[in-house]
Amino acid sequence: MSIAAKTFDLRLVREAVMGTLHALEDRAGPFGCYRSGRKRRPDLYSSLDAALIRVIMGDDFGSSLTEAERTSWVDHINSYARRYYDQPGDGSYEDTYGHAPLHANGMVIGALGSLGGQQLYPVSLYNSFDTSEKVGPWLESLDWSNQWRSSHLFWGGLHCFSFSRACTPEWRTAVFSWLDSSIDETTGWWRRGVPHADRHQPLGGSVHILPMYEHHGHSFPYPERVIDSVLSLQLPNGRWLERSGPHVMHYLELDALYALKFMRTLAPAYRGDDIERALDAYVELALNDWAVHHESLLSQHPHVILAAVGTFGLLQQHRPEQFPDSRAWSDIFTDRRLYLTSAVEQAARS
C-alpha cells in the first residue's frame, strides 16, 4: 500500500506540536508569551501563532484555559499594540515578523477572538477603504501583479473589516461587485488583464480573497476554472511551490489545498478523480517529509509551524478517514472563529 493511502494519526502531530509550544513558552514571562525559537527572544507573532495553532488543532480556550490564563495571554498580545507619545494608538501592532500592519491585524483578531479578548485601541487602518465609495479605488491601487503579498492587505483589511460592526451591506455589495467583475473567467484568478509576476502569485493571492466568498455565502462564479488552475500548477514532485526549501508544508501548499477544498464544495462533481490523484501525490510527499524532517520543522519559527498545522488540517478536511484525531482540525482560512472582528474591536472614538 502506498504511503499516500495509509491512515495517519493526527494525534501524534498534535502531541508533537504541543510539546514544541510548551518548550517555547517564556517561563519568566507572562502566560501566553512565546519565544520565536529555543534561546531566541519572544515576539508578537510567536504568541499569535501559538494561539492559532491550538485553535486549528481543535483546542477550545474557554474550557482548556482558566480566565486568568486567557487574560494574561490577551494582555501580552496587547503589549505589542503601537503606542505614541502624544496621541492615542491607531490599532496597529509592532514586531510583526516582517508582515504588513494589516496582516498583523488579521492575526491579532484571530488570536484575541479565540481567547475572548479585545484589541487595545480602535483600528484606524480601515480608514482608507471603510466606505463603499472608497473600496473600489483602494482595490484598484493594489499590486495585482504581485498579489500574493498584496492580498495580505485584503485578508487582514477588507476581509476582517467585513465582520466589523462598522461594515454596511452596501459596502459588502461594492466589494463583491468589484471582485466579481475582475476575475479572469478563463482561469478563475484575479486580476483579469494583469500579468502575474510569477507562477505563484495568483494562487497565493486568491486564497486570501476566497474566504470572503466562503464566509459571507457569496456565490463564486468560476469554481471549475480554479480547480483547473490549481491542478495545472502542481509540479511533478507533488508540490505547488517551485522554489526548493527544507520543508514541503509551505503556505503555498496550504493555499492549494484550501482552494481545492472550497471549490469542491461549489463544484462537487468536477474532476474528482484528478483532485484525488493530486492529493495522493502531495500526501505521499508530506508524510515522508514529516517522518524524516519533523524535528527540523518544529525547530522553525511558530509561523512556519502554523503552515504545517493548517496543511494537516486541510488534509483531514479532504480525507477525514485517512487523517483521524479525536478532534476536528481546521485551517487559517476556513475557520470562522478566527474572524470575530466585531467581538474584539474597540468602539471608534467619536
KOLRO-10805 format. One record per residue (C-alpha): residue in one letter; chain; x, y, z. Coordinates in nm, 4 decimals. Example, Ala and Ser with C-alpha at 12.3 -4.5 7.8 and 13.67 -1.06 7.14 Angstrom:
@residuo A; cadena A; px 1.2300; py -0.4500; pz 0.7800 $
@residuo S; cadena A; px 1.3670; py -0.1060; pz 0.7140 $
END
This chain:
@residuo M; cadena A; px 0.0000; py 0.0000; pz 0.0000 $
@residuo S; cadena A; px 0.1290; py 0.3457; pz -0.0901 $
@residuo I; cadena A; px 0.2024; py 0.5788; pz 0.1986 $
@residuo A; cadena A; px -0.0447; py 0.8162; pz 0.0337 $
@residuo A; cadena A; px -0.3257; py 0.5722; pz 0.1193 $
@residuo K; cadena A; px -0.2195; py 0.4801; pz 0.4731 $
@residuo T; cadena A; px -0.4038; py 0.6098; pz 0.7788 $
@residuo F; cadena A; px -0.2043; py 0.8788; pz 0.9583 $
@residuo D; cadena A; px -0.2930; py 0.9583; pz 1.3199 $
@residuo L; cadena A; px -0.3000; py 1.3362; pz 1.3589 $
@residuo R; cadena A; px -0.2980; py 1.2950; pz 1.7353 $
@residuo L; cadena A; px 0.0757; py 1.2240; pz 1.7064 $
@residuo V; cadena A; px 0.1281; py 1.5524; pz 1.5224 $
@residuo R; cadena A; px -0.0833; py 1.7386; pz 1.7766 $
@residuo E; cadena A; px 0.1191; py 1.5984; pz 2.0672 $
@residuo A; cadena A; px 0.4498; py 1.6830; pz 1.8986 $
@residuo V; cadena A; px 0.3372; py 2.0383; pz 1.8201 $
@residuo M; cadena A; px 0.2028; py 2.0927; pz 2.1718 $
@residuo G; cadena A; px 0.5350; py 1.9713; pz 2.3095 $
@residuo T; cadena A; px 0.7138; py 2.2279; pz 2.0938 $
@residuo L; cadena A; px 0.4834; py 2.5083; pz 2.2049 $
@residuo H; cadena A; px 0.5383; py 2.4111; pz 2.5675 $
@residuo A; cadena A; px 0.9142; py 2.4302; pz 2.5126 $
@residuo L; cadena A; px 0.8775; py 2.7777; pz 2.3575 $
@residuo E; cadena A; px 0.6849; py 2.9257; pz 2.6500 $
@residuo D; cadena A; px 0.8801; py 3.2038; pz 2.8190 $
@residuo R; cadena A; px 0.8926; py 3.0742; pz 3.1752 $
@residuo A; cadena A; px 0.9986; py 3.4149; pz 3.3051 $
@residuo G; cadena A; px 0.7271; py 3.5979; pz 3.1150 $
@residuo P; cadena A; px 0.3502; py 3.6167; pz 3.1405 $
@residuo F; cadena A; px 0.1291; py 3.3292; pz 3.0363 $
@residuo G; cadena A; px 0.0902; py 3.3476; pz 2.6572 $
@residuo C; cadena A; px 0.4422; py 3.4779; pz 2.5995 $
@residuo Y; cadena A; px 0.6209; py 3.2569; pz 2.3469 $
@residuo R; cadena A; px 0.9707; py 3.2677; pz 2.2115 $
@residuo S; cadena A; px 1.0418; py 3.2515; pz 1.8394 $
@residuo G; cadena A; px 1.2697; py 2.9532; pz 1.8946 $
@residuo R; cadena A; px 1.4763; py 2.7936; pz 2.1644 $
@residuo K; cadena A; px 1.7110; py 3.0533; pz 2.3140 $
@residuo R; cadena A; px 1.5540; py 3.3212; pz 2.0936 $
@residuo R; cadena A; px 1.3593; py 3.6245; pz 2.2046 $
@residuo P; cadena A; px 0.9818; py 3.6400; pz 2.2434 $
@residuo D; cadena A; px 0.7915; py 3.8169; pz 1.9659 $
@residuo L; cadena A; px 0.4319; py 3.9045; pz 1.8827 $
@residuo Y; cadena A; px 0.3839; py 3.6526; pz 1.6035 $
@residuo S; cadena A; px 0.5016; py 3.3614; pz 1.8171 $
@residuo S; cadena A; px 0.2220; py 3.4316; pz 2.0658 $
@residuo L; cadena A; px -0.0306; py 3.4813; pz 1.7852 $
@residuo D; cadena A; px 0.0831; py 3.1692; pz 1.6011 $
@residuo A; cadena A; px 0.0632; py 2.9602; pz 1.9175 $
@residuo A; cadena A; px -0.2986; py 3.0639; pz 1.9689 $
@residuo L; cadena A; px -0.3974; py 2.9956; pz 1.6079 $
@residuo I; cadena A; px -0.2139; py 2.6626; pz 1.6042 $
@residuo R; cadena A; px -0.4027; py 2.5423; pz 1.9077 $
@residuo V; cadena A; px -0.7396; py 2.6558; pz 1.7713 $
@residuo I; cadena A; px -0.6747; py 2.4845; pz 1.4374 $
@residuo M; cadena A; px -0.5874; py 2.1634; pz 1.6213 $
@residuo G; cadena A; px -0.9266; py 2.1733; pz 1.7927 $
@residuo D; cadena A; px -0.8479; py 2.3483; pz 2.1207 $
@residuo D; cadena A; px -1.1294; py 2.5375; pz 2.2944 $
@residuo F; cadena A; px -0.9703; py 2.8013; pz 2.5145 $
@residuo G; cadena A; px -1.2966; py 2.8510; pz 2.7002 $
@residuo S; cadena A; px -1.2500; py 2.5100; pz 2.8593 $
@residuo S; cadena A; px -0.8762; py 2.4412; pz 2.8287 $
@residuo L; cadena A; px -0.7541; py 2.7661; pz 2.9874 $
@residuo T; cadena A; px -0.8501; py 2.9481; pz 3.3040 $
@residuo E; cadena A; px -0.9858; py 3.3012; pz 3.2881 $
@residuo A; cadena A; px -0.6599; py 3.4273; pz 3.4368 $
@residuo E; cadena A; px -0.4591; py 3.2489; pz 3.1662 $
@residuo R; cadena A; px -0.6748; py 3.3877; pz 2.8876 $
@residuo T; cadena A; px -0.6482; py 3.7385; pz 3.0332 $
@residuo S; cadena A; px -0.2717; py 3.7121; pz 3.0620 $
@residuo W; cadena A; px -0.2378; py 3.5964; pz 2.7013 $
@residuo V; cadena A; px -0.4611; py 3.8785; pz 2.5794 $
@residuo D; cadena A; px -0.2696; py 4.1368; pz 2.7802 $
@residuo H; cadena A; px 0.0609; py 4.0080; pz 2.6462 $
@residuo I; cadena A; px -0.0608; py 4.0351; pz 2.2853 $
@residuo N; cadena A; px -0.1845; py 4.3866; pz 2.3523 $
@residuo S; cadena A; px 0.1535; py 4.4828; pz 2.4981 $
@residuo Y; cadena A; px 0.2645; py 4.4940; pz 2.1329 $
@residuo A; cadena A; px -0.0043; py 4.7499; pz 2.0383 $
@residuo R; cadena A; px 0.1641; py 5.0515; pz 1.8855 $
@residuo R; cadena A; px 0.1699; py 5.3460; pz 2.1241 $
@residuo Y; cadena A; px 0.2536; py 5.7071; pz 2.0513 $
@residuo Y; cadena A; px 0.3982; py 5.9554; pz 2.2936 $
@residuo D; cadena A; px 0.1491; py 6.2344; pz 2.2288 $
@residuo Q; cadena A; px -0.1573; py 6.0694; pz 2.0710 $
@residuo P; cadena A; px -0.3723; py 5.7558; pz 2.1024 $
@residuo G; cadena A; px -0.2709; py 5.4346; pz 1.9341 $
@residuo D; cadena A; px -0.4026; py 5.3661; pz 1.5819 $
@residuo G; cadena A; px -0.4847; py 4.9990; pz 1.6419 $
@residuo S; cadena A; px -0.1735; py 4.8629; pz 1.4716 $
@residuo Y; cadena A; px 0.0749; py 4.6251; pz 1.6339 $
@residuo E; cadena A; px 0.4541; py 4.6117; pz 1.6381 $
@residuo D; cadena A; px 0.7076; py 4.3292; pz 1.5929 $
@residuo T; cadena A; px 0.5173; py 4.1666; pz 1.3081 $
@residuo Y; cadena A; px 0.7734; py 3.9169; pz 1.1718 $
@residuo G; cadena A; px 0.8170; py 4.1319; pz 0.8610 $
@residuo H; cadena A; px 0.4470; py 4.1442; pz 0.7772 $
@residuo A; cadena A; px 0.2371; py 4.4490; pz 0.6930 $
@residuo P; cadena A; px 0.0267; py 4.6103; pz 0.9691 $
@residuo L; cadena A; px -0.2950; py 4.4809; pz 0.8104 $
@residuo H; cadena A; px -0.1641; py 4.1226; pz 0.8082 $
@residuo A; cadena A; px -0.0819; py 4.1609; pz 1.1769 $
@residuo N; cadena A; px -0.4318; py 4.2962; pz 1.2288 $
@residuo G; cadena A; px -0.5791; py 3.9757; pz 1.0905 $
@residuo M; cadena A; px -0.3532; py 3.7634; pz 1.3066 $
@residuo V; cadena A; px -0.4376; py 3.9632; pz 1.6190 $
@residuo I; cadena A; px -0.8106; py 3.9346; pz 1.5511 $
@residuo G; cadena A; px -0.7787; py 3.5575; pz 1.5165 $
@residuo A; cadena A; px -0.5875; py 3.5161; pz 1.8420 $
@residuo L; cadena A; px -0.7853; py 3.7628; pz 2.0524 $
@residuo G; cadena A; px -1.1175; py 3.6289; pz 1.9284 $
@residuo S; cadena A; px -1.0263; py 3.2756; pz 2.0302 $
@residuo L; cadena A; px -0.9095; py 3.3989; pz 2.3707 $
@residuo G; cadena A; px -1.2153; py 3.6162; pz 2.4352 $
@residuo G; cadena A; px -1.0158; py 3.9404; pz 2.4351 $
@residuo Q; cadena A; px -1.0294; py 4.2782; pz 2.2658 $
@residuo Q; cadena A; px -0.7847; py 4.4934; pz 2.0766 $
@residuo L; cadena A; px -0.6350; py 4.7691; pz 2.2874 $
@residuo Y; cadena A; px -0.7325; py 5.0565; pz 2.0558 $
@residuo P; cadena A; px -0.9844; py 5.1240; pz 1.7782 $
@residuo V; cadena A; px -0.8359; py 5.0288; pz 1.4408 $
@residuo S; cadena A; px -0.7849; py 5.3239; pz 1.2065 $
@residuo L; cadena A; px -0.6123; py 5.1027; pz 0.9474 $
@residuo Y; cadena A; px -0.9533; py 5.0557; pz 0.7820 $
@residuo N; cadena A; px -0.9958; py 5.4270; pz 0.7106 $
@residuo S; cadena A; px -0.8712; py 5.4085; pz 0.3514 $
@residuo F; cadena A; px -1.1404; py 5.1591; pz 0.2434 $
@residuo D; cadena A; px -1.4198; py 5.1739; pz 0.5032 $
@residuo T; cadena A; px -1.6935; py 5.3114; pz 0.2770 $
@residuo S; cadena A; px -1.8454; py 5.1796; pz -0.0444 $
@residuo E; cadena A; px -1.7077; py 5.4847; pz -0.2242 $
@residuo K; cadena A; px -1.3513; py 5.4220; pz -0.1093 $
@residuo V; cadena A; px -1.3271; py 5.0491; pz -0.1604 $
@residuo G; cadena A; px -1.3085; py 5.0443; pz -0.5414 $
@residuo P; cadena A; px -1.0146; py 5.2867; pz -0.5660 $
@residuo W; cadena A; px -0.8382; py 5.1019; pz -0.2837 $
@residuo L; cadena A; px -0.8708; py 4.7701; pz -0.4655 $
@residuo E; cadena A; px -0.7511; py 4.9315; pz -0.7860 $
@residuo S; cadena A; px -0.4408; py 5.0541; pz -0.6033 $
@residuo L; cadena A; px -0.3207; py 4.7051; pz -0.5076 $
@residuo D; cadena A; px -0.0289; py 4.5500; pz -0.6933 $
@residuo W; cadena A; px -0.2169; py 4.2684; pz -0.8667 $
@residuo S; cadena A; px 0.0947; py 4.1525; pz -1.0471 $
@residuo N; cadena A; px 0.2477; py 4.0665; pz -0.7086 $
@residuo Q; cadena A; px -0.0810; py 3.9820; pz -0.5465 $
@residuo W; cadena A; px 0.0458; py 3.7146; pz -0.3063 $
@residuo R; cadena A; px 0.1918; py 3.9875; pz -0.0869 $
@residuo S; cadena A; px -0.0740; py 4.2458; pz -0.1726 $
@residuo S; cadena A; px -0.3558; py 4.0092; pz -0.0827 $
@residuo H; cadena A; px -0.2363; py 4.0063; pz 0.2799 $
@residuo L; cadena A; px -0.3785; py 4.3585; pz 0.2908 $
@residuo F; cadena A; px -0.7131; py 4.2306; pz 0.1640 $
@residuo W; cadena A; px -0.7174; py 3.9419; pz 0.4128 $
@residuo G; cadena A; px -0.6280; py 4.1424; pz 0.7239 $
@residuo G; cadena A; px -0.8068; py 4.4512; pz 0.5953 $
@residuo L; cadena A; px -1.1187; py 4.4092; pz 0.3849 $
@residuo H; cadena A; px -1.1989; py 4.0558; pz 0.4965 $
@residuo C; cadena A; px -1.1644; py 4.1405; pz 0.8650 $
@residuo F; cadena A; px -1.3495; py 4.4707; pz 0.8234 $
@residuo S; cadena A; px -1.6379; py 4.2834; pz 0.6592 $
@residuo F; cadena A; px -1.7189; py 4.1419; pz 1.0071 $
@residuo S; cadena A; px -1.6864; py 4.4764; pz 1.1843 $
@residuo R; cadena A; px -1.9827; py 4.6484; pz 1.3460 $
@residuo A; cadena A; px -1.8982; py 4.9449; pz 1.1227 $
@residuo C; cadena A; px -1.9403; py 4.7468; pz 0.7988 $
@residuo T; cadena A; px -2.2583; py 4.8001; pz 0.5950 $
@residuo P; cadena A; px -2.4392; py 4.5751; pz 0.3459 $
@residuo E; cadena A; px -2.3726; py 4.8393; pz 0.0805 $
@residuo W; cadena A; px -2.0004; py 4.8110; pz 0.1463 $
@residuo R; cadena A; px -2.0030; py 4.4326; pz 0.1027 $
@residuo T; cadena A; px -2.2052; py 4.4693; pz -0.2167 $
@residuo A; cadena A; px -1.9470; py 4.7127; pz -0.3540 $
@residuo V; cadena A; px -1.6595; py 4.4753; pz -0.2700 $
@residuo F; cadena A; px -1.8206; py 4.1723; pz -0.4329 $
@residuo S; cadena A; px -1.9218; py 4.3750; pz -0.7369 $
@residuo W; cadena A; px -1.5608; py 4.4803; pz -0.7907 $
@residuo L; cadena A; px -1.4229; py 4.1331; pz -0.7267 $
@residuo D; cadena A; px -1.6755; py 3.9516; pz -0.9466 $
@residuo S; cadena A; px -1.6118; py 4.1866; pz -1.2376 $
@residuo S; cadena A; px -1.2344; py 4.1497; pz -1.2061 $
@residuo I; cadena A; px -1.1971; py 3.7700; pz -1.2164 $
@residuo D; cadena A; px -1.0375; py 3.6203; pz -1.5244 $
@residuo E; cadena A; px -1.3132; py 3.3856; pz -1.6408 $
@residuo T; cadena A; px -1.0610; py 3.1586; pz -1.8180 $
@residuo T; cadena A; px -0.8554; py 3.0863; pz -1.5043 $
@residuo G; cadena A; px -1.0692; py 3.1856; pz -1.2062 $
@residuo W; cadena A; px -0.7829; py 3.4067; pz -1.0859 $
@residuo W; cadena A; px -0.7518; py 3.7747; pz -1.0131 $
@residuo R; cadena A; px -0.6941; py 4.0056; pz -1.1815 $
@residuo R; cadena A; px -0.8116; py 3.9875; pz -1.5416 $
@residuo G; cadena A; px -0.5722; py 4.1668; pz -1.7762 $
@residuo V; cadena A; px -0.2844; py 4.1925; pz -1.5269 $
@residuo P; cadena A; px 0.0122; py 3.9594; pz -1.5911 $
@residuo H; cadena A; px 0.1406; py 3.7833; pz -1.2805 $
@residuo A; cadena A; px 0.4992; py 3.8369; pz -1.1730 $
@residuo D; cadena A; px 0.5485; py 3.4603; pz -1.1369 $
@residuo R; cadena A; px 0.3532; py 3.1341; pz -1.1269 $
@residuo H; cadena A; px 0.2899; py 3.1563; pz -0.7512 $
@residuo Q; cadena A; px 0.1129; py 3.4923; pz -0.7470 $
@residuo P; cadena A; px -0.2458; py 3.4038; pz -0.8482 $
@residuo L; cadena A; px -0.2785; py 3.1074; pz -0.6119 $
@residuo G; cadena A; px -0.1080; py 3.2767; pz -0.3169 $
@residuo G; cadena A; px -0.3136; py 3.5883; pz -0.3773 $
@residuo S; cadena A; px -0.6552; py 3.4409; pz -0.4481 $
@residuo V; cadena A; px -0.6759; py 3.2344; pz -0.1314 $
@residuo H; cadena A; px -0.6652; py 3.5478; pz 0.0815 $
@residuo I; cadena A; px -0.9744; py 3.6692; pz -0.1050 $
@residuo L; cadena A; px -1.1756; py 3.3472; pz -0.1371 $
@residuo P; cadena A; px -1.2634; py 3.3290; pz 0.2370 $
@residuo M; cadena A; px -1.4715; py 3.6431; pz 0.1837 $
@residuo Y; cadena A; px -1.6885; py 3.4391; pz -0.0525 $
@residuo E; cadena A; px -1.6973; py 3.1385; pz 0.1774 $
@residuo H; cadena A; px -1.7775; py 3.3224; pz 0.4994 $
@residuo H; cadena A; px -2.0415; py 3.5527; pz 0.3517 $
@residuo G; cadena A; px -2.2009; py 3.2852; pz 0.1341 $
@residuo H; cadena A; px -2.1499; py 3.4899; pz -0.1814 $
@residuo S; cadena A; px -2.1575; py 3.2804; pz -0.4986 $
@residuo F; cadena A; px -1.8150; py 3.2375; pz -0.6584 $
@residuo P; cadena A; px -1.8684; py 3.2251; pz -1.0349 $
@residuo Y; cadena A; px -1.5848; py 3.0047; pz -1.1640 $
@residuo P; cadena A; px -1.5059; py 2.7130; pz -0.9303 $
@residuo E; cadena A; px -1.4267; py 2.4756; pz -1.2179 $
@residuo R; cadena A; px -1.1678; py 2.7145; pz -1.3571 $
@residuo V; cadena A; px -0.9975; py 2.7475; pz -1.0186 $
@residuo I; cadena A; px -0.9804; py 2.3692; pz -0.9886 $
@residuo D; cadena A; px -0.8256; py 2.3542; pz -1.3362 $
@residuo S; cadena A; px -0.5761; py 2.6248; pz -1.2463 $
@residuo V; cadena A; px -0.4708; py 2.4726; pz -0.9146 $
@residuo L; cadena A; px -0.4247; py 2.1279; pz -1.0674 $
@residuo S; cadena A; px -0.2228; py 2.2705; pz -1.3550 $
@residuo L; cadena A; px 0.0141; py 2.4417; pz -1.1102 $
@residuo Q; cadena A; px 0.1056; py 2.1214; pz -0.9274 $
@residuo L; cadena A; px 0.4630; py 2.0221; pz -1.0038 $
@residuo P; cadena A; px 0.5738; py 1.6679; pz -1.0932 $
@residuo N; cadena A; px 0.7182; py 1.6287; pz -0.7416 $
@residuo G; cadena A; px 0.3732; py 1.6856; pz -0.5876 $
@residuo R; cadena A; px 0.4364; py 2.0399; pz -0.4632 $
@residuo W; cadena A; px 0.2959; py 2.3751; pz -0.5744 $
@residuo L; cadena A; px 0.5888; py 2.5891; pz -0.4599 $
@residuo E; cadena A; px 0.8605; py 2.5891; pz -0.7230 $
@residuo R; cadena A; px 1.1361; py 2.7200; pz -0.5012 $
@residuo S; cadena A; px 1.3243; py 2.4490; pz -0.3180 $
@residuo G; cadena A; px 1.3243; py 2.4531; pz 0.0590 $
@residuo P; cadena A; px 1.3814; py 2.2309; pz 0.3587 $
@residuo H; cadena A; px 1.0127; py 2.1540; pz 0.4170 $
@residuo V; cadena A; px 0.7210; py 2.0759; pz 0.1865 $
@residuo M; cadena A; px 0.4349; py 2.2066; pz 0.4017 $
@residuo H; cadena A; px 0.4719; py 2.5652; pz 0.2900 $
@residuo Y; cadena A; px 0.1937; py 2.8236; pz 0.2829 $
@residuo L; cadena A; px 0.1525; py 2.7817; pz -0.0933 $
@residuo E; cadena A; px 0.0768; py 2.4119; pz -0.0446 $
@residuo L; cadena A; px -0.1770; py 2.5098; pz 0.2205 $
@residuo D; cadena A; px -0.3198; py 2.7581; pz -0.0300 $
@residuo A; cadena A; px -0.3635; py 2.4916; pz -0.2951 $
@residuo L; cadena A; px -0.5353; py 2.2533; pz -0.0542 $
@residuo Y; cadena A; px -0.7710; py 2.5260; pz 0.0652 $
@residuo A; cadena A; px -0.8618; py 2.6348; pz -0.2878 $
@residuo L; cadena A; px -0.9362; py 2.2757; pz -0.3883 $
@residuo K; cadena A; px -1.1363; py 2.2125; pz -0.0707 $
@residuo F; cadena A; px -1.3535; py 2.5223; pz -0.1116 $
@residuo M; cadena A; px -1.4036; py 2.4793; pz -0.4848 $
@residuo R; cadena A; px -1.5048; py 2.1142; pz -0.4360 $
@residuo T; cadena A; px -1.7953; py 2.2315; pz -0.2215 $
@residuo L; cadena A; px -1.9086; py 2.4528; pz -0.5111 $
@residuo A; cadena A; px -1.8487; py 2.2025; pz -0.7933 $
@residuo P; cadena A; px -1.8520; py 1.8593; pz -0.6236 $
@residuo A; cadena A; px -1.8797; py 1.6578; pz -0.9451 $
@residuo Y; cadena A; px -1.5942; py 1.8290; pz -1.1267 $
@residuo R; cadena A; px -1.2640; py 1.6431; pz -1.1810 $
@residuo G; cadena A; px -1.2920; py 1.4442; pz -0.8595 $
@residuo D; cadena A; px -1.0508; py 1.1736; pz -0.9720 $
@residuo D; cadena A; px -0.7920; py 1.4290; pz -1.0791 $
@residuo I; cadena A; px -0.8144; py 1.6022; pz -0.7415 $
@residuo E; cadena A; px -0.7681; py 1.2716; pz -0.5622 $
@residuo R; cadena A; px -0.4602; py 1.1950; pz -0.7695 $
@residuo A; cadena A; px -0.3200; py 1.5376; pz -0.6879 $
@residuo L; cadena A; px -0.3857; py 1.4738; pz -0.3199 $
@residuo D; cadena A; px -0.2196; py 1.1316; pz -0.3425 $
@residuo A; cadena A; px 0.0976; py 1.2880; pz -0.4797 $
@residuo Y; cadena A; px 0.1114; py 1.5586; pz -0.2173 $
@residuo V; cadena A; px 0.0121; py 1.3372; pz 0.0762 $
@residuo E; cadena A; px 0.2930; py 1.0955; pz -0.0002 $
@residuo L; cadena A; px 0.5403; py 1.3816; pz -0.0168 $
@residuo A; cadena A; px 0.4136; py 1.5470; pz 0.3032 $
@residuo L; cadena A; px 0.4058; py 1.2294; pz 0.5112 $
@residuo N; cadena A; px 0.7538; py 1.1270; pz 0.4022 $
@residuo D; cadena A; px 0.8765; py 1.4754; pz 0.4877 $
@residuo W; cadena A; px 0.7128; py 1.4647; pz 0.8310 $
@residuo A; cadena A; px 0.8653; py 1.1239; pz 0.9024 $
@residuo V; cadena A; px 1.2164; py 1.2390; pz 0.8162 $
@residuo H; cadena A; px 1.2205; py 1.6103; pz 0.8958 $
@residuo H; cadena A; px 0.9579; py 1.6827; pz 1.1623 $
@residuo E; cadena A; px 1.2182; py 1.7699; pz 1.4249 $
@residuo S; cadena A; px 1.3727; py 2.0240; pz 1.1903 $
@residuo L; cadena A; px 1.0291; py 2.1599; pz 1.1025 $
@residuo L; cadena A; px 0.9347; py 2.2016; pz 1.4682 $
@residuo S; cadena A; px 1.2589; py 2.3938; pz 1.5302 $
@residuo Q; cadena A; px 1.1408; py 2.6728; pz 1.2987 $
@residuo H; cadena A; px 0.9564; py 2.9908; pz 1.3957 $
@residuo P; cadena A; px 0.5984; py 2.9143; pz 1.5060 $
@residuo H; cadena A; px 0.4735; py 3.0910; pz 1.1925 $
@residuo V; cadena A; px 0.6338; py 2.8134; pz 0.9869 $
@residuo I; cadena A; px 0.4768; py 2.5532; pz 1.2144 $
@residuo L; cadena A; px 0.1382; py 2.7217; pz 1.1652 $
@residuo A; cadena A; px 0.1613; py 2.6495; pz 0.7914 $
@residuo A; cadena A; px 0.2249; py 2.2804; pz 0.8578 $
@residuo V; cadena A; px -0.0589; py 2.2568; pz 1.1113 $
@residuo G; cadena A; px -0.3019; py 2.4243; pz 0.8698 $
@residuo T; cadena A; px -0.1856; py 2.1886; pz 0.5958 $
@residuo F; cadena A; px -0.2608; py 1.8855; pz 0.8116 $
@residuo G; cadena A; px -0.5962; py 2.0428; pz 0.8979 $
@residuo L; cadena A; px -0.6864; py 2.0691; pz 0.5329 $
@residuo L; cadena A; px -0.5718; py 1.7151; pz 0.4650 $
@residuo Q; cadena A; px -0.8084; py 1.5996; pz 0.7395 $
@residuo Q; cadena A; px -1.0898; py 1.8012; pz 0.5824 $
@residuo H; cadena A; px -1.0195; py 1.6428; pz 0.2441 $
@residuo R; cadena A; px -0.9752; py 1.2924; pz 0.3868 $
@residuo P; cadena A; px -1.1120; py 1.2609; pz 0.7412 $
@residuo E; cadena A; px -1.0796; py 0.8821; pz 0.7475 $
@residuo Q; cadena A; px -0.7136; py 0.8937; pz 0.6467 $
@residuo F; cadena A; px -0.6206; py 1.1697; pz 0.8952 $
@residuo P; cadena A; px -0.8130; py 1.0850; pz 1.2120 $
@residuo D; cadena A; px -0.7984; py 1.2527; pz 1.5510 $
@residuo S; cadena A; px -1.0414; py 1.2812; pz 1.8389 $
@residuo R; cadena A; px -1.0637; py 1.6492; pz 1.7419 $
@residuo A; cadena A; px -1.1665; py 1.8105; pz 1.4166 $
@residuo W; cadena A; px -0.8878; py 2.0254; pz 1.2723 $
@residuo S; cadena A; px -0.9479; py 2.3432; pz 1.0740 $
@residuo D; cadena A; px -0.7206; py 2.5892; pz 0.8925 $
@residuo I; cadena A; px -0.6419; py 2.9595; pz 0.8836 $
@residuo F; cadena A; px -0.8847; py 3.0382; pz 0.6015 $
@residuo T; cadena A; px -1.1855; py 2.8166; pz 0.6719 $
@residuo D; cadena A; px -1.2220; py 2.8704; pz 1.0462 $
@residuo R; cadena A; px -1.4799; py 3.1428; pz 1.1073 $
@residuo R; cadena A; px -1.3752; py 3.1576; pz 1.4746 $
@residuo L; cadena A; px -1.0601; py 3.3371; pz 1.3636 $
@residuo Y; cadena A; px -1.2543; py 3.6329; pz 1.2220 $
@residuo L; cadena A; px -1.4575; py 3.7651; pz 1.5151 $
@residuo T; cadena A; px -1.3842; py 4.1292; pz 1.4374 $
@residuo S; cadena A; px -1.7000; py 4.2668; pz 1.5958 $
@residuo A; cadena A; px -1.6214; py 4.0852; pz 1.9217 $
@residuo V; cadena A; px -1.2599; py 4.2041; pz 1.9518 $
@residuo E; cadena A; px -1.2789; py 4.5594; pz 1.8177 $
@residuo Q; cadena A; px -1.2911; py 4.8663; pz 2.0329 $
@residuo A; cadena A; px -1.5583; py 5.1222; pz 1.9525 $
@residuo A; cadena A; px -1.4307; py 5.4026; pz 1.7330 $
@residuo R; cadena A; px -1.3649; py 5.7324; pz 1.9065 $
@residuo S; cadena A; px -1.6219; py 5.9996; pz 1.8368 $
END
